[in-house]
Amino acid sequence: MSPGNPGRFFRKRVGSVSGTPRRGMGAPVRIVVCDVGLGNLRSVERALTEASREGGSQIEVTGDPGRVRAADKLVMPGQSAFGDYARALSGEIGQAVREHIRAGRPYLGICMGLQVLFDASEEAPGCPGLGIFEGNVVKLEAGIDPATDTPRKVPHVGWNEAETTGNRALLAGGPPLHFYFVHSFVVAPRDQRIVASTTDYGERFVSAIAFENVFACQFHPEKSQRAGIALLERFVAS
């Protein structure tokens, strides 16, 4: 990785996830929700449909590599174990995801769709991720809750703040917004320039990253009410 490029697979800069509209009038934007056979994707599909109600985007849930590769925008959700998710992407569909990212088209990763962008996870030793960014996924060290003097529960489940950095991309500026989290592991990027937000839960962890056409978050926009829909609206408009 060169000092000027935090990502390994970024060769074309034809897209962005800044939230600024990029596409003119013409054919409807086709947003693909990638189905790797793990988890219920309908809540993500419904939230994207709501977020795109004024723009007329077409939302498609599919696990077909050709459809994933050709998507105008790709959403990678997922609530599962890292090993299962990474193995599901170890073949042609994982290569299609890499090609989509390399082509510069917008990518939104949610939960496991964030973690799998990195090299590996402590949750599944020996099981490689997509390796888009250098870094690993590590166990969340929640520590002691000072209010109760007892260990914080892991997994981290519930509402928490996402505090933005100067690289906030799809995240709104201003005071930190609350999003809904369900996770036990967190990403540890080698290059801190890609960090878009951090969240405190005993330790301060990376809750979103952004680089060129990629935005990915540990929280669940589809479960985060208005703040989540607003983020998805910015993705649809990007």
Secondary structure, DSSP 8 states (H G I E B T S, - for coil): --TT-SBSS--------SSS----SSS--EEEEE--SSS--HHHHHHHHHHTTTTT-EEEEE--HHHHHH-SEEEE---S-HHHHHHHTSSHHHHHHHHHHHTT--EEEETHHHHTTSSEETTSTT-----SBSEEEEE----EETTTTEE--SSEEEEEEEEE-TT-TTS-SSS-EEEEEEESEEEEES-GGGEEEEEESSSEEEEEEEETTEEEESSBGGGSHHHHHHHHHHHHH-
